[in-house]
């Protein structure tokens, strides 16, 4: 799939700022080999605990984008190199983390796209607490399971359906 978020915004200007199309604030760093990626969202809501992140990435990604609402915590990483390899192996297009990631050198060689708020060397706790397939808020934008995520060098879009 070839796209540019700028072109998608221009072509769908009437939908911008609604549930049909929103732009995530430009607060994310970019990692992974895929500068651009898109796919339907699978959502998680967790807090400094990545057990659900791992168990979700162990499933077939089928070109989806895992959207992890970590509450914007900057106290530990929710995704690292091992999970990047797992996401690549299982066919995930990308991961958007409202929180931190680690192992940047390892993530950068994975054939996925990753967006996160920051890097942090500390791993998360592992209690298995969180919610799967729920509406989440990422930097003030609601992401629902099945929404389409489009990410490239210019930004990250959340669309209520696949854009053409």
N, C-alpha and C positions, 0 to 999 in steps of 0.2 A: 504494500500500500504506500503510495507516494502522496504526500500532502504537505502543506505549510500552514501552521496555525494562523499566520497573518492572512492568508488567502481564505481560510475557513471563517475567520472573523469578518472579513470584508463581504463574503458571499452570504453570510447569515447575520448581518448587522441588526436586522429587525428582531432577532432572538436574543441578542446579547443582554446580559443582566437579568435574565429570567431563568426559570427552571429548565428552559429549552437549551440554553447555552450560557455558560459562565466561564470567566477566566480566573484561574487561581492567582493570588498575589505573587509577584516576582521575588519570592523568598527562598527558592529551592536551588540547591547545587545539583549538578548533573554528573552522574557516574555511569559506568557500563559502556560497552562498545556501541550500543544503539543510541545515537544522538536523538533520533526520532523513533517514536513507537506509539501505537494506538491499539485499542481493543476495549471490549466491554469490561466494566469494573466488577471485581469481587471485593467486598469490603470487610474490614475488621476494625473493631474498637478495642484497644488494649491500653494498659498503662504500665510502662516499664517492665513488660512481661512479653516474651516473644514465642511462647509455646504454640499459640494459635497461628502465628506467622509461619513457623516451621511446618506444622501439620497441614496448613493450607498449601504451602509450596511443595509438599510431598505429593499433592494430587495433580492430575493432568491440567495444565494451564490453558490449553487449547487457544492460545493467542490472547488470553485475557490479561488485564492489568490488575495487580493486587494493590488496593488502596488501604493503607494502614493508618488509622487515626490513633496516633500515640499521644494525643492531647498536647502536642507541641513540646513535650518534655525534652530538655537538653541534658538530662542527668545520666543517660546510658544509651547504648545502641540497640535498635530493634532488629537490624539486618546486618549481616557480615558476609565475608567471603564464602563461607560454606553454604549459606542460604542463597547467595547469588548463583553458585554452581548448581544448586538444587533447582532453582527457578529456570535456569537455562536448560538443564537436562529434561525438565518436565514441560517445556513448551510455553512458559509464561513470556509475554511480550515485555513486561516491565513491572516495576514496583514504585509506588509513590508513598513516601513515608512522612507523615506529619510528626516528625521526631528525627532522631539521629541514626546514622549507620556507621559502620567501622570497616576496617580492612579495605581501604580505598584502592590499593594496588591490586588486590584480588578481585574486587568488584569491577574494576576497569578492564579486565580481560574477559569478563563474562559477556556472552552475546545476548544481553538484555539491556534495557534502559532503566536507570534508577534516578529518582529525584528524592531528595531529603533536605531537611532544614540545615543539618550540619554533620560534621564528623565527631565521633566520641570514641575513645579507646575502650571504655568499660562495657562489658556485656550486660544484658538485662537479667532480671530474676527469671526463674522458671517455675511458676506456680500454676499456669494453665488458666488464668483468669482473663475473661474478656468476652466479647460478643462477635458473632460471625453473621455476615449477610444482613446488616442493619444500615440504615441511613447514618452517615457520619458527617462531621463538619471538619473540613480541611481548610485552615486559614480563613474561616468565615464563609466558605462555600459548601453547600450541601452536596454530597455525593451519595447516590442511591445505588444499590446493587443493580447491575445491568446498564447503568449510564455508560456512555462512551467517553473514554479518556484519550486525548490527543496531546502528545508532548513532543516538542522539538526545541531547537536552540532559542526560539523566541518566547516560549512559555508553555503553559499547561492549560488545556481546555477541558471542561466537563460539559458534555452534551446529553440531553435526555434521550437521544437516539442517534444512530449512525448518520453522520453528515456526508453529503455528496458534493 
